[in-house]
Amino acid sequence: MTRPEFDSNAIIAELNERGATVVISQHPRRLKSRPLDREMYKWRHLIENFFCKLKEFKRIAMHADKTDKSFSAMIYLAAAVIHSR
């Protein structure tokens, strides 16, 4: 099974059309390298790691809460626990 290629020209072109800033790492075999805002990439990495930590909480990963309000409360609680570590 091949993994999806997020660094494809088609995906980047569509994101540019939508006005999004592309902040993804480049495939090492890319023929023409794109400029990468390293400072923005650091922030992206930080946020991505936070979502990984949130998914350590089973109720969040499994979407076990029945209402949006209780799910939101669980996110806040998990974020507080993560921040206190």
Order of alpha helices (4+ residues) and beta strands (2+ residues): alpha-alpha-alpha-alpha
